[in-house]
Amino acid sequence: MAKDILGEAGLHFDELNKLRVLDPEVSQQTTELKEECKDFVDKIGQFQKIVGGLLELVDQLAKEAENEKMKLNCAPPGRVPCCTHLCTPSI
């Protein structure tokens, strides 16, 4: 009966019989949500690392593609360059 009256007033007893303002069920849900949020933040951190590595790889590939285009621009018209170095512009 006392628990019912306290419950109506928004007061609850926890598993250690301590008086709490928060409903035990809501407290449990809050704890679960806190753990899920921590897991989510950890996964986002891992995702950011993966995306960072991917961006570095794409940048590297773009530079290599640009180098290959420069090689093709150095060859005389109608011929494929036979050298592996970048041509220096003629003065």
Residue frames as qw, qx, qy, qz and C-alpha x, y, z in Angstrom:
[[0.000, 0.886, 0.464, 0.000, 0.00, 0.00, 0.00],
 [0.295, -0.798, 0.110, 0.513, 2.82, 2.42, 0.85],
 [0.412, -0.127, 0.608, 0.667, 4.51, 1.59, -2.47],
 [0.228, 0.635, 0.663, 0.326, 1.29, 2.39, -4.32],
 [0.117, -0.945, -0.232, 0.198, 0.99, 5.76, -2.65],
 [0.376, -0.619, 0.361, 0.587, 4.66, 6.55, -3.31],
 [0.429, 0.169, 0.703, 0.541, 4.29, 5.33, -6.90],
 [0.154, 0.831, 0.515, 0.142, 1.40, 7.72, -7.46],
 [0.210, -0.931, 0.037, 0.296, 3.62, 10.51, -6.13],
 [0.597, 0.748, -0.275, 0.086, 6.35, 9.53, -8.63],
 [0.216, -0.667, 0.687, -0.189, 8.62, 7.86, -6.07],
 [0.931, 0.121, -0.311, -0.151, 9.86, 4.28, -6.44],
 [0.639, -0.587, 0.497, 0.033, 12.03, 1.77, -4.62],
 [0.495, 0.577, -0.622, -0.188, 14.94, 0.19, -6.48],
 [0.855, 0.007, -0.519, -0.012, 16.30, -3.35, -6.06],
 [0.445, 0.099, -0.607, 0.651, 18.24, -2.22, -2.97],
 [0.282, -0.738, -0.608, 0.086, 15.10, -0.66, -1.49],
 [0.252, -0.275, -0.061, 0.926, 16.45, 2.83, -1.97],
 [0.296, 0.769, 0.451, -0.343, 13.91, 5.52, -2.72],
 [0.354, -0.016, 0.493, 0.795, 14.19, 6.78, -6.31],
 [0.337, 0.524, 0.121, -0.773, 12.42, 9.50, -8.27],
 [0.418, 0.389, -0.603, -0.558, 12.87, 7.64, -11.55],
 [0.928, 0.025, 0.121, -0.352, 10.79, 4.57, -12.34],
 [0.591, -0.399, 0.669, 0.208, 13.05, 1.47, -12.34],
 [0.715, 0.434, 0.517, 0.183, 11.87, 0.50, -15.82],
 [0.322, 0.943, -0.001, 0.081, 12.71, 3.94, -17.18],
 [0.348, -0.787, 0.497, 0.112, 16.07, 3.77, -15.42],
 [0.722, -0.068, 0.651, 0.225, 16.80, 0.41, -17.09],
 [0.602, 0.695, 0.351, 0.178, 15.80, 1.76, -20.50],
 [0.041, 0.978, -0.201, -0.025, 18.03, 4.79, -19.95],
 [0.523, -0.554, 0.617, 0.196, 21.00, 2.55, -19.12],
 [0.722, 0.251, 0.600, 0.233, 20.37, 0.41, -22.21],
 [0.422, 0.885, 0.168, 0.104, 20.11, 3.51, -24.41],
 [0.204, -0.890, 0.387, 0.126, 23.35, 4.84, -22.97],
 [0.628, -0.271, 0.682, 0.259, 25.13, 1.57, -23.86],
 [0.639, 0.550, 0.500, 0.199, 23.63, 1.55, -27.37],
 [0.195, 0.980, -0.040, -0.011, 24.77, 5.15, -27.89],
 [0.391, -0.702, 0.553, 0.220, 28.31, 4.26, -26.82],
 [0.681, 0.081, 0.678, 0.266, 28.34, 1.33, -29.27],
 [0.490, 0.801, 0.329, 0.102, 27.04, 3.62, -32.00],
 [0.030, -0.957, 0.263, 0.117, 29.74, 6.23, -31.34],
 [0.548, -0.432, 0.665, 0.267, 32.41, 3.49, -31.43],
 [0.655, 0.372, 0.614, 0.236, 31.07, 2.21, -34.76],
 [0.311, 0.944, 0.108, 0.009, 31.00, 5.74, -36.20],
 [0.276, -0.811, 0.466, 0.222, 34.65, 6.14, -35.18],
 [0.620, -0.095, 0.722, 0.294, 35.55, 2.91, -36.98],
 [0.541, 0.694, 0.461, 0.116, 33.57, 4.06, -40.02],
 [0.085, 0.978, -0.130, -0.136, 35.45, 7.38, -40.08],
 [0.430, -0.561, 0.639, 0.303, 38.78, 5.52, -40.03],
 [0.625, 0.244, 0.699, 0.248, 37.68, 3.29, -42.92],
 [0.393, 0.872, 0.289, 0.049, 36.42, 6.24, -44.95],
 [0.153, -0.900, 0.324, 0.247, 39.65, 8.15, -44.23],
 [0.527, -0.286, 0.723, 0.343, 41.68, 5.23, -45.57],
 [0.560, 0.537, 0.606, 0.177, 39.44, 5.01, -48.62],
 [0.199, 0.972, 0.062, -0.107, 39.86, 8.73, -49.34],
 [0.308, -0.709, 0.541, 0.331, 43.64, 8.40, -49.11],
 [0.582, 0.047, 0.756, 0.296, 43.53, 5.47, -51.54],
 [0.452, 0.769, 0.445, 0.079, 41.32, 7.38, -53.99],
 [0.003, -0.956, 0.185, 0.227, 43.66, 10.40, -53.81],
 [0.448, -0.461, 0.681, 0.351, 46.65, 8.16, -54.50],
 [0.563, 0.342, 0.710, 0.248, 44.90, 6.57, -57.48],
 [0.297, 0.923, 0.233, -0.073, 43.92, 10.00, -58.81],
 [0.167, -0.833, 0.419, 0.321, 47.55, 11.13, -58.64],
 [0.512, -0.159, 0.773, 0.340, 48.69, 8.00, -60.46],
 [0.499, 0.635, 0.578, 0.120, 46.05, 8.53, -63.14],
 [0.124, 0.973, -0.025, -0.192, 47.15, 12.15, -63.53],
 [0.352, -0.602, 0.614, 0.370, 50.77, 10.99, -63.91],
 [0.553, 0.184, 0.761, 0.286, 49.73, 8.56, -66.63],
 [0.374, 0.855, 0.360, -0.014, 47.85, 11.31, -68.45],
 [0.087, -0.900, 0.298, 0.306, 50.95, 13.49, -68.30],
 [0.501, -0.270, 0.733, 0.373, 52.99, 10.68, -69.83],
 [0.510, 0.517, 0.657, 0.203, 50.55, 10.43, -72.72],
 [0.175, 0.966, 0.126, -0.143, 50.67, 14.18, -73.25],
 [0.305, -0.725, 0.476, 0.394, 54.48, 14.02, -73.62],
 [0.618, 0.072, 0.702, 0.347, 54.41, 11.61, -76.58],
 [0.068, 0.207, -0.455, -0.863, 54.46, 12.85, -80.17],
 [0.674, 0.221, 0.108, -0.697, 51.04, 12.80, -81.85],
 [0.859, 0.258, -0.315, -0.311, 49.95, 9.29, -82.81],
 [0.585, 0.283, -0.707, 0.278, 52.60, 7.59, -80.68],
 [0.757, -0.620, -0.195, -0.073, 52.49, 6.06, -77.22],
 [0.061, -0.840, 0.500, -0.202, 55.33, 7.17, -74.95],
 [0.865, 0.102, -0.476, 0.126, 57.98, 4.55, -74.34],
 [0.269, 0.353, -0.576, 0.687, 59.52, 6.17, -71.27],
 [0.503, -0.549, -0.661, 0.097, 58.39, 5.82, -67.69],
 [0.311, -0.313, -0.287, 0.850, 59.53, 9.27, -66.53],
 [0.195, 0.861, 0.403, -0.242, 57.55, 12.48, -66.73],
 [0.545, 0.469, 0.219, 0.660, 58.57, 14.70, -69.61],
 [0.233, -0.563, -0.189, 0.770, 59.81, 18.15, -68.84],
 [0.416, 0.847, 0.299, -0.146, 58.31, 20.98, -70.86],
 [0.652, 0.303, 0.194, 0.667, 60.43, 22.30, -73.76],
 [0.197, -0.729, -0.125, 0.643, 61.85, 25.74, -73.37]]
